[in-house]
C-alpha cells in the first residue's frame, strides 16, 4: 500500500483525481458527440415520414424498405433459357441520345427507391462508429455524396412539359422523409 501511495500520490489526491475524472467531463468532447447522435435520430425519424409523395399517394421509408426487400426476394436469378436474348435487349430503342436522357432519370428513381435502405445502413454504421469512440465523419461524407448524386441526376433529368409545367424526381416524387434523411448526413460530419 505504501508503494501505491508513492506512485500515485496521497490517498486524498488519488480520491480527488478519481472524483474529477468521473464527474467532470470535457465539455468540448461531449459537444462533439452530440451532433452525430442527433443525425442518427433524424435518420431514424425520417423513416416514419413519406419518402415518396405523389399527389395524395405517400409511402414512408419503412414501407419502402419492406417493399424493396420483398421485391428483391422475388427476383428469379435462374436462367429460363427461353428468352433467346442477346445484346440487343440491352440496347436503347432510340439510340445513344435517348439513353443519355433517360439514364439520369433512372438513376435518380433507383436512388430514391433505395434511399431508406442506404440511409438506415449509414445510421447503423454511424452508431457503430460512435459506440467504438470513433467519429462517423466518413459515413456522413458517403451519405452526403449519395444525396448529392441523387440531386444532380434529378436536376439533369427534369422534364419540361411546356404549359403543363416541369417535373423532376426531387420536386414531384421525393417526400419530406427523403430530404430529412438525406440532409442528416451533414449532421454526421459535424465535429464541433
N, C-alpha and C positions, 0 to 999 in steps of 0.2 A: 504494500500500500504506500509505503514511503517512497518507493521508486516512481510510482504513478504520479504522486504529488510533485515530484521533482521534474518529471517530463511534462506534465500537463499544467502545472501551476498549483496554487492552493485550491482547496475544495470549494471555497466561496467563489473564486474566479471561475472555476470549472462550471459550477451551477449557474452563474450569471451568463456565461457564454452559451450554455445549453438553452437557457430561457430565451435569450435574444434570438438564437438561431431558430427556435421553434415558433416563436410568437411574432416575430417581426420579419416580414419578407420584403425583398427588394421590390418597391412599387413599380419600377420600370419593367422588371421581368414579368410581374403579374399583368401589367398592361399589355405587354407584347403577346401574351397568350389569349387575351380576352377577345380580340377581334377575329381570329380564325374560328374560335368557338361559335361566335355569332354567325359567321359564314356557313358553318356546318348546320346550324339551326335554321338558317334561311333556306338552305338547300332542302332539308327535310320538310320544312313547312311548305315549300313550293310544290312538293309532290302532291299535296292535297288541293292545289289550285289548278285551274284549267291550263293545260299545255297546248291543246288545240281548241280554237274557238272560231267557229264558222257560223255566222248569224246566231241562231239560238242553240246550235249544236256545240256542246262542250265535252271534252274528255280530259280528266285530271291526269296528272303524272302517274299515279298509282295504277289507274285503269290502262294507261298506255303501256306500262311495264307488263301487266298481265296479258294484254292483247299481243304485245310483241313476243313474249315468251311462248304464248300459245301458237302464234304464227310460226316461230322458228321451230317449235316442236313438231309441227305438222308437215314440214318440208320433207319431201321424199328425195333423198340423195342417191337412190339407186337408179341405174340406167335401165329404162324400159326397153330400149332397142328399137322401138317402132317410130322414132322421130325421123330417122334418116338425116338428121341435121348435120349441116356443115357450117362453115364460117359465115354463110350468107344470112343466117338468122341473127347474127350479132352486128350486121352492118345496118346503119341507119337508112331509112327509106328515102329520105330527101337528100342525102349526100352529107358531106362534111360540115357545111354551113348550118344545117338544121341540127346536127349533133352538137355543135358548139353552143347553140342557143338553148337546147334542151338539157345539156349537161349540168350547168349550174343549178337549174331548177330541180333536177333530180337529186343532186347532191344536197340542196337546201331542204327538200322534203324528207330525204332519208335522215339527215342530221336532226331534223325536228322530231321524227318518229323515234330515233334512238336517244334523244337527249335525256329523258328521265333515267334511262339505264346508265348513261355516261355520267350524269350528274350524281347519281347515287354512288357509283363507283368512286368518283372523285371525293365525295363526302366520306366514304369508308376509308380511303387512302389517307385523307387528312386526319381522320380520327386516329388511325394507327400511328401516323407521324406524331400527333400530339401526345398520345399515350406513351410513346417511346422518347419523349422530350426532344423532338425534332420539329422545327417549324415547317409547315407544309407549303413553302413558297413555290416549289417546283410543281406541286399539284395544282396550286392556284394558277400558275402560268399555263399549264396544259388546259385547264378549264377555260381560261380567257381566250386562248388560241382557238379552241373548239368553237366558242361563241363567236369569235371574230370571223372565222372561216364561214360559219353559217350566215352571218350578216353580209359578208362580201358576196357570197353566192346568191343570197336572196336579193340584194340590190342589183346585181348583174342580170338576174333572170326576171326582173319585173316586167309585167305585160301591160302595155298601154292599149286600151280598147276604145280610144277616141272619146266619144260622147258618153260612154258608159263608165269612164274613169280608168285608173290604172290599178293593177292588182299585183301583190307580191306575197311571198310566203310569210315574211316578218310582219307585214301590215294586215294581212287578211286571214291567216291561218294560225299564227302563233298566239298563244294566250298569255295572260299575266304570269302564270306559274313558270312558263318557259323563260321569260325575261328576268323574273326574280331569281330563279335558279341560276341562270347564265351570268348575271351580274354579281352573284355571290362569290364568284371566283376571285373578284377583286379583293374581297374581304379575306380570302385565304392567303393572299400575298402580303397583306399589311403586317409589318413587323413592329410598329410603334403603337 
